[in-house]
Amino acid sequence: MKRLLTPALLMTVLLLTGCGGSDRYREPEFPTERSARFEFIGEPLTLRDAGDIYVYGPYLLVCGHDTLSGNTFHIFDKTSGEKVTGSIQFGKDPGRNYYGYAMTTLMDDRMRYIDGLLETELVFSVNDMLDEETPTVSQSPVLLPGSNLRTWDLGDRYLYHNNSYTDSLTGTSRLELYDKAQGRITAACDIHPIENPYLGECVYRSSRGDISPDGSRAVFGTWRGAILETYDIGDTLRLRSLNYYIEPLVKILLRHSRNHHYEHTDRSRLGFQDIYAGNERIYTAYDGINIIKFMPEDHPLFTRIAVFDWDGRPLELIKTGLSINRLCCDEAEGTVYAIVTDTDGRLRLGRLRI
């Protein structure tokens, strides 16, 4: 049953824009643009959804819930696409996870799953998954900030990315480094690219991000509109670049506690679906052309790979024609690997030479 909004709850519908107006937004100009096609690897995937994908030597690591096996961690041969092994079952029992496959960190050979719903972290060795019949999986409790969007486990520290625009928890910053040994936040950064808190909360609720393989840099981009931030991670968190490419346009219909109602306008465009932070460059599943409000369900979105340097400058735009769900890059090999949706609506592993 629909709930009628009373005059006390209903507010004037406002079109809210970010950070001082549209004059600061500039469409990204890529020095190089080209078209290329993904080569499918192996058979269609049986994943309900995909959390992430990594290159690991001759393998591809895929984190996602397989509806047939119940596994959430999968290893594929990078060349043939053949399944090598799978593990980490979906569920709440010890050693399992609900959504840890959507919040992962790979450092050296250690894969870490952080499950915000179960408030647990699973840590296991990828090499053990390859070599042992029953690999060891450690599980420990983890407490995340109330407005946490994404957490990376850097080994001795956690990097928290929080949606602190309208967070009622005092003292919570957008970016925080939590030292495990000291049991406290040791560095924080509270830069808000969007000044209006209600618009900011809406836009950054669905933001994307990643950290470089060595954990020294981080990048964040928006799904609504296209704002790209990069940071250096050390003893402090330092903003490296902030680039406003496409303005996020959203109508806020109702402000109520922490649950705000909104709708897109007839000019609201999509930005980033996924981001991979390489050592040299940033690789994104990028849209930039489709209007959210008028897209049919079967229309391919995020079909372009946009490459940026670590100062957020556009370098290359590759038009692929397929929806890109998750991507990563083997920079030494010069290949993007991705989970894409084929023309029949199936999830596939794909590779594209860059």
Solvent accessible surface area in square Angstrom, and as a share of the most:
residue,aa,sasa,rsa
1,M,242,1.08
2,K,187,0.79
3,R,174,0.64
4,L,157,0.78
5,L,77,0.39
6,T,67,0.39
7,P,129,0.81
8,A,99,0.77
9,L,45,0.22
10,L,91,0.45
11,M,80,0.36
12,T,105,0.61
13,V,73,0.42
14,L,76,0.38
15,L,87,0.43
16,L,21,0.10
17,T,54,0.31
18,G,0,0.00
19,C,5,0.03
20,G,62,0.59
21,G,23,0.22
22,S,70,0.45
23,D,101,0.52
24,R,103,0.38
25,Y,20,0.08
26,R,156,0.57
27,E,92,0.41
28,P,19,0.12
29,E,147,0.66
30,F,21,0.09
31,P,109,0.68
32,T,65,0.38
33,E,96,0.43
34,R,81,0.29
35,S,88,0.57
36,A,22,0.17
37,R,179,0.65
38,F,16,0.06
39,E,92,0.41
40,F,77,0.32
41,I,3,0.02
42,G,28,0.27
43,E,139,0.62
44,P,42,0.26
45,L,22,0.11
46,T,60,0.35
47,L,21,0.10
48,R,127,0.46
49,D,58,0.30
50,A,13,0.10
51,G,10,0.09
52,D,25,0.13
53,I,1,0.01
54,Y,33,0.13
55,V,36,0.21
56,Y,43,0.16
57,G,52,0.50
58,P,82,0.52
59,Y,53,0.20
60,L,1,0.00
61,L,0,0.00
62,V,0,0.00
63,C,0,0.00
64,G,0,0.00
65,H,19,0.09
66,D,12,0.06
67,T,81,0.47
68,L,144,0.72
69,S,56,0.36
70,G,16,0.15
71,N,24,0.12
72,T,0,0.00
73,F,0,0.00
74,H,1,0.00
75,I,0,0.00
76,F,18,0.08
77,D,44,0.23
78,K,22,0.10
79,T,101,0.59
80,S,52,0.33
81,G,6,0.06
82,E,120,0.54
83,K,95,0.40
84,V,70,0.40
85,T,40,0.23
86,G,25,0.24
87,S,28,0.18
88,I,7,0.04
89,Q,58,0.26
90,F,51,0.21
91,G,12,0.12
92,K,143,0.61
93,D,77,0.40
94,P,118,0.74
95,G,25,0.24
96,R,90,0.33
97,N,1,0.00
98,Y,55,0.21
99,Y,104,0.39
100,G,0,0.00
101,Y,2,0.01
102,A,53,0.41
103,M,27,0.12
104,T,1,0.01
105,T,5,0.03
106,L,30,0.15
107,M,36,0.16
108,D,135,0.70
109,D,31,0.16
110,R,107,0.39
111,M,0,0.00
112,R,32,0.12
113,Y,1,0.00
114,I,2,0.01
115,D,2,0.01
116,G,38,0.36
117,L,118,0.59
118,L,47,0.23
119,E,91,0.41
120,T,21,0.12
121,E,5,0.02
122,L,2,0.01
123,V,32,0.18
124,F,1,0.00
125,S,4,0.03
126,V,0,0.00
127,N,65,0.33
128,D,38,0.19
129,M,10,0.04
130,L,50,0.25
131,D,118,0.61
132,E,84,0.38
133,E,175,0.78
134,T,114,0.66
135,P,25,0.16
136,T,99,0.58
137,V,45,0.26
138,S,61,0.39
139,Q,81,0.36
140,S,53,0.34
141,P,118,0.74
142,V,10,0.06
143,L,143,0.71
144,L,31,0.15
145,P,30,0.19
146,G,62,0.59
147,S,7,0.05
148,N,29,0.15
149,L,50,0.25
150,R,38,0.14
151,T,0,0.00
152,W,3,0.01
153,D,1,0.01
154,L,19,0.10
155,G,31,0.29
156,D,94,0.49
157,R,46,0.17
158,Y,21,0.08
159,L,1,0.00
160,Y,9,0.03
161,H,4,0.02
162,N,1,0.00
163,N,10,0.05
164,S,14,0.09
165,Y,22,0.08
166,T,37,0.21
167,D,27,0.14
168,S,88,0.56
169,L,90,0.45
170,T,136,0.79
171,G,75,0.72
172,T,25,0.15
173,S,15,0.10
174,R,2,0.01
175,L,2,0.01
176,E,11,0.05
177,L,0,0.00
178,Y,59,0.23
179,D,22,0.11
180,K,74,0.31
181,A,104,0.80
182,Q,100,0.45
183,G,43,0.41
184,R,133,0.48
185,I,65,0.33
186,T,50,0.29
187,A,11,0.09
188,A,55,0.42
189,C,16,0.10
190,D,76,0.39
191,I,56,0.29
192,H,63,0.28
193,P,1,0.01
194,I,0,0.00
195,E,122,0.55
196,N,41,0.21
197,P,52,0.33
198,Y,56,0.21
199,L,0,0.00
200,G,0,0.00
201,E,6,0.03
202,C,3,0.02
203,V,0,0.00
204,Y,2,0.01
205,R,101,0.37
206,S,24,0.16
207,S,20,0.13
208,R,59,0.22
209,G,21,0.20
210,D,22,0.12
211,I,14,0.07
212,S,1,0.00
213,P,62,0.39
214,D,92,0.47
215,G,8,0.08
216,S,42,0.27
217,R,45,0.17
218,A,1,0.01
219,V,0,0.00
220,F,1,0.00
221,G,0,0.00
222,T,0,0.00
223,W,48,0.17
224,R,24,0.09
225,G,1,0.01
226,A,0,0.00
227,I,1,0.00
228,L,0,0.00
229,E,0,0.00
230,T,0,0.00
231,Y,1,0.00
232,D,29,0.15
233,I,14,0.07
234,G,33,0.32
235,D,132,0.68
236,T,92,0.53
237,L,15,0.07
238,R,136,0.50
239,L,50,0.25
240,R,86,0.31
241,S,16,0.10
242,L,52,0.26
243,N,32,0.16
244,Y,30,0.11
245,Y,19,0.07
246,I,4,0.02
247,E,20,0.09
248,P,1,0.01
249,L,9,0.05
250,V,0,0.00
251,K,64,0.27
252,I,7,0.03
253,L,46,0.23
254,L,7,0.04
255,R,73,0.27
256,H,78,0.35
257,S,92,0.60
258,R,94,0.34
259,N,103,0.53
260,H,14,0.06
261,H,98,0.44
262,Y,59,0.23
263,E,67,0.30
264,H,31,0.14
265,T,9,0.05
266,D,87,0.45
267,R,146,0.53
268,S,3,0.02
269,R,60,0.22
270,L,1,0.01
271,G,0,0.00
272,F,0,0.00
273,Q,31,0.14
274,D,15,0.08
275,I,6,0.03
276,Y,37,0.14
277,A,0,0.00
278,G,0,0.00
279,N,69,0.35
280,E,126,0.57
281,R,102,0.37
282,I,0,0.00
283,Y,8,0.03
284,T,0,0.00
285,A,0,0.00
286,Y,4,0.02
287,D,1,0.01
288,G,3,0.03
289,I,101,0.51
290,N,15,0.08
291,I,43,0.22
292,I,30,0.15
293,K,103,0.44
294,F,123,0.51
295,M,58,0.26
296,P,77,0.48
297,E,187,0.84
298,D,129,0.67
299,H,71,0.32
300,P,61,0.39
301,L,45,0.22
302,F,12,0.05
303,T,21,0.12
304,R,32,0.12
305,I,0,0.00
306,A,0,0.00
307,V,2,0.01
308,F,0,0.00
309,D,24,0.12
310,W,10,0.03
311,D,50,0.26
312,G,0,0.00
313,R,140,0.51
314,P,23,0.14
315,L,47,0.24
316,E,23,0.10
317,L,5,0.03
318,I,0,0.00
319,K,84,0.36
320,T,1,0.01
321,G,40,0.38
322,L,21,0.11
323,S,22,0.14
324,I,2,0.01
325,N,34,0.17
326,R,51,0.19
327,L,2,0.01
328,C,1,0.00
329,C,5,0.03
330,D,24,0.12
331,E,50,0.23
332,A,109,0.84
333,E,73,0.33
334,G,21,0.20
335,T,0,0.00
336,V,0,0.00
337,Y,5,0.02
338,A,0,0.00
339,I,0,0.00
340,V,0,0.00
341,T,35,0.21
342,D,11,0.06
343,T,131,0.76
344,D,106,0.55
345,G,55,0.53
346,R,107,0.39
347,L,31,0.15
348,R,29,0.11
349,L,1,0.01
350,G,0,0.00
351,R,33,0.12
352,L,5,0.03
353,R,142,0.52
354,I,71,0.36
